[in-house]
Amino acid sequence: IIPTYNEAKNIELLTDKIFESGKEFSILIIDDNSPDGTWQKVLSLQKKYPNLRLIKREQKKGLGSAYRLAFREVLKGDYDIILQMDADLSHDPAYIAPMLQLMKNYDVVIGSRYIRGGGVFDWSFNRLLLSRIANVFSRIVLRVPVYDITSGFKCMRRKVLEDIIFDRISSRGYFFQIETTFYSYKKGFRLTELPIVFSGRRKDISKMSLGIILEGLWKILFLSFSSFFSVFHKSSDG
């Protein structure tokens, strides 16, 4: 699953790299009517790759809603393993093979920038600092043993998506990644991290607005409190 918005310069190279790996993948691209012609590029690539699918939305509705739509769509098929990644070449398709190898023993594999062997290139100091703080804060407050909880490079078993209640996952933006990892862990699925080297966007254009940051802070606290009271309620009933 690859959500796109203004990725016409990258989508062909990324698609080629994925299909050239030799695996029998199907790719689903969710495009929010990119003005740079991304979806037209995908339509052209479909002539070359029969397993390339496109869902074009009429307007930009956010990363979270794109993934929710994509997850519901793939669950209509018989796919057992679902992988999500960014379209801007920041996630190297070379990591897909080792992620699939780890899936033999886990339910969720997360491409991690912040465990030993991982790293980040081409990010400004401020962007990197913000990301590290967000991950440390989320890990401590939510008590999820994942060092890169905001990662958008994930591989999941079908049963994980089937068991997560998407109506409870309401984030429109980047916090969607935290919610899916949080609920996967709380549901008892086996999670692990694979070290990856993340290459930042060419011009280091930060998509992190103040609104997104405030939404993330509020939702992390909300998840923490709701999880605490859920456990408290169960123990009281017992």
C-alpha positions as CSV (number, residue, x, y, z in Angstrom):
1,I,0.0,0.0,0.0
2,I,1.5,3.3,-1.1
3,P,-0.4,6.6,-0.4
4,T,0.6,9.4,-2.8
5,Y,0.4,13.1,-3.3
6,N,2.6,14.9,-5.8
7,E,5.0,12.0,-6.3
8,A,5.0,11.9,-10.1
9,K,8.9,12.2,-10.1
10,N,9.3,9.2,-7.8
11,I,6.4,6.7,-8.4
12,E,7.8,5.0,-11.5
13,L,11.2,4.3,-10.0
14,L,9.6,3.0,-6.8
15,T,7.2,0.8,-8.7
16,D,10.0,-0.6,-10.9
17,K,12.2,-1.4,-7.8
18,I,9.3,-3.2,-6.1
19,F,8.3,-5.3,-9.1
20,E,11.9,-6.0,-10.1
21,S,12.5,-7.7,-6.8
22,G,11.2,-10.9,-8.3
23,K,8.3,-11.3,-5.7
24,E,4.7,-11.6,-6.9
25,F,3.6,-8.4,-5.3
26,S,0.4,-6.5,-5.8
27,I,0.7,-2.7,-5.3
28,L,-2.3,-0.5,-4.3
29,I,-1.7,3.2,-4.7
30,I,-4.1,5.7,-3.1
31,D,-3.7,9.1,-4.7
32,D,-5.5,12.3,-3.5
33,N,-5.9,13.8,-7.0
34,S,-2.3,15.0,-7.2
35,P,-2.0,18.2,-9.3
36,D,1.4,17.1,-10.6
37,G,-0.1,14.1,-12.5
38,T,0.9,11.3,-10.1
39,W,-2.3,9.3,-10.8
40,Q,-2.0,9.7,-14.6
41,K,1.6,8.3,-14.2
42,V,0.2,5.3,-12.4
43,L,-2.5,4.7,-15.1
44,S,0.4,4.6,-17.6
45,L,2.4,2.2,-15.4
46,Q,-0.6,-0.2,-15.2
47,K,0.0,-1.1,-18.9
48,K,3.4,-2.5,-17.8
49,Y,2.3,-4.0,-14.4
50,P,-1.1,-5.8,-14.3
51,N,-0.8,-6.1,-10.5
52,L,-0.7,-2.3,-10.0
53,R,-3.9,-0.9,-8.7
54,L,-5.0,2.7,-8.3
55,I,-7.6,4.4,-6.1
56,K,-8.0,8.0,-7.0
57,R,-9.8,10.3,-4.5
58,E,-11.2,13.6,-5.6
59,Q,-9.4,15.7,-3.0
60,K,-6.7,15.5,-0.3
61,K,-8.3,13.9,2.8
62,G,-5.2,13.0,4.8
63,L,-2.9,10.1,5.4
64,G,-5.0,8.3,8.0
65,S,-8.2,8.2,5.8
66,A,-6.1,7.0,2.9
67,Y,-4.8,4.1,4.8
68,R,-8.2,3.2,6.3
69,L,-9.6,3.1,2.8
70,A,-6.7,1.0,1.5
71,F,-6.8,-1.5,4.4
72,R,-10.5,-2.1,3.8
73,E,-9.9,-2.6,0.1
74,V,-7.1,-5.1,0.5
75,L,-9.1,-7.1,3.1
76,K,-11.6,-7.7,0.3
77,G,-8.9,-9.8,-1.4
78,D,-7.1,-12.9,-0.2
79,Y,-3.8,-11.2,0.8
80,D,-2.2,-12.7,3.9
81,I,0.6,-10.1,4.4
82,I,0.2,-6.3,3.8
83,L,3.0,-3.9,3.6
84,Q,2.8,-0.1,3.7
85,M,5.5,2.4,2.7
86,D,6.0,6.0,1.6
87,A,6.2,7.0,-2.1
88,D,9.0,9.5,-1.9
89,L,11.9,6.9,-2.0
90,S,12.6,7.5,1.7
91,H,11.8,3.8,2.3
92,D,14.2,1.6,0.3
93,P,12.4,-1.4,-1.3
94,A,15.5,-3.4,-0.6
95,Y,14.3,-3.7,3.0
96,I,11.1,-5.5,1.9
97,A,12.8,-8.9,1.6
98,P,14.2,-8.9,5.2
99,M,10.9,-7.7,6.5
100,L,9.1,-10.6,4.9
101,Q,11.7,-13.0,6.4
102,L,10.9,-11.7,9.9
103,M,7.2,-12.1,9.2
104,K,7.7,-15.8,9.6
105,N,7.9,-15.3,13.4
106,Y,6.1,-12.0,13.9
107,D,2.7,-10.4,13.2
108,V,4.0,-6.9,12.7
109,V,7.5,-5.8,11.4
110,I,8.4,-2.1,11.7
111,G,11.1,-0.5,9.7
112,S,13.0,1.4,12.5
113,R,15.2,4.4,12.2
114,Y,16.0,4.5,15.9
115,I,17.3,1.0,16.8
116,R,21.0,-0.1,16.4
117,G,21.8,-0.2,12.7
118,G,19.1,2.3,11.7
119,G,19.6,5.9,10.8
120,V,18.3,9.0,9.1
121,F,19.9,11.0,6.3
122,D,19.0,14.4,4.7
123,W,16.9,15.7,7.6
124,S,17.4,19.0,9.3
125,F,18.5,19.0,12.9
126,N,15.1,20.4,14.0
127,R,13.1,17.8,12.1
128,L,15.2,15.0,13.5
129,L,15.0,16.3,17.0
130,L,11.2,16.6,16.7
131,S,10.9,13.1,15.5
132,R,13.1,11.6,18.2
133,I,11.2,13.5,21.0
134,A,7.9,12.3,19.6
135,N,9.0,8.7,19.6
136,V,10.5,8.8,23.0
137,F,7.5,10.6,24.4
138,S,5.1,8.1,22.7
139,R,7.1,5.1,23.9
140,I,7.1,6.2,27.5
141,V,3.6,7.4,27.8
142,L,1.9,4.6,25.8
143,R,4.2,1.9,27.2
144,V,4.8,0.3,23.8
145,P,8.2,-1.3,23.4
146,V,8.8,0.1,20.0
147,Y,11.6,2.7,19.3
148,D,10.1,4.0,16.1
149,I,6.4,4.1,16.7
150,T,5.9,6.8,14.1
151,S,7.4,4.7,11.3
152,G,5.3,4.5,8.2
153,F,7.3,1.5,6.9
154,K,5.4,-1.6,8.2
155,C,4.5,-5.1,7.3
156,M,1.5,-6.7,8.9
157,R,-0.5,-9.9,8.9
158,R,-4.0,-9.9,7.6
159,K,-5.3,-10.9,11.1
160,V,-3.8,-7.7,12.6
161,L,-5.9,-5.5,10.3
162,E,-9.0,-7.6,10.8
163,D,-8.7,-7.3,14.6
164,I,-8.1,-3.6,14.7
165,I,-11.3,-1.6,15.0
166,F,-10.8,1.1,12.3
167,D,-13.7,3.1,13.6
168,R,-11.6,3.8,16.7
169,I,-8.6,5.0,14.7
170,S,-9.7,8.5,13.8
171,S,-6.4,10.3,13.0
172,R,-6.3,12.1,9.7
173,G,-2.6,12.7,9.6
174,Y,0.7,11.1,10.7
175,F,-0.6,10.1,14.1
176,F,-2.3,7.2,12.3
177,Q,1.0,5.3,12.5
178,I,1.1,5.6,16.3
179,E,-2.5,4.4,16.6
180,T,-2.1,1.3,14.5
181,T,1.1,0.3,16.3
182,F,-0.5,1.0,19.7
183,Y,-3.6,-1.1,19.0
184,S,-1.6,-3.9,17.5
185,Y,0.5,-4.2,20.6
186,K,-2.5,-3.9,23.0
187,K,-4.3,-6.6,21.0
188,G,-1.4,-9.0,21.8
189,F,0.2,-9.3,18.4
190,R,3.9,-10.0,18.1
191,L,5.9,-6.9,17.1
192,T,9.5,-6.4,16.1
193,E,11.7,-3.8,14.5
194,L,14.1,-4.0,11.6
195,P,16.8,-1.4,11.4
196,I,16.5,0.8,8.3
197,V,18.3,3.8,6.9
198,F,15.7,6.5,6.1
199,S,16.5,9.0,3.4
200,G,14.7,12.3,3.9
201,R,12.8,14.0,1.1
202,R,15.1,15.7,-1.4
203,K,14.3,19.3,-0.3
204,D,13.6,18.4,3.3
205,I,10.1,19.8,3.1
206,S,8.6,19.2,6.5
207,K,4.9,18.3,6.4
208,M,4.6,18.6,10.1
209,S,2.4,21.5,11.0
210,L,1.6,22.9,14.4
211,G,-1.9,21.4,14.1
212,I,-0.5,17.9,13.4
213,I,1.9,18.2,16.4
214,L,-1.0,19.3,18.8
215,E,-3.2,16.5,17.4
216,G,-0.5,14.0,18.1
217,L,0.1,15.2,21.7
218,W,-3.6,15.2,22.5
219,K,-4.1,11.7,21.0
220,I,-1.1,10.2,22.8
221,L,-2.5,11.4,26.1
222,F,-6.0,10.2,25.2
223,L,-4.8,6.8,24.2
224,S,-2.8,6.5,27.4
225,F,-5.7,7.5,29.7
226,S,-8.2,5.3,27.8
227,S,-5.9,2.3,28.0
228,F,-5.4,2.9,31.7
229,F,-9.1,3.2,32.5
230,S,-9.8,0.1,30.3
231,V,-7.4,-1.9,32.4
232,F,-8.7,-0.5,35.6
233,H,-12.3,-1.2,34.6
234,K,-11.5,-4.8,33.8
235,S,-9.6,-5.3,37.0
236,S,-12.6,-3.8,38.9
237,D,-15.0,-6.2,37.2
238,G,-12.8,-9.1,38.0
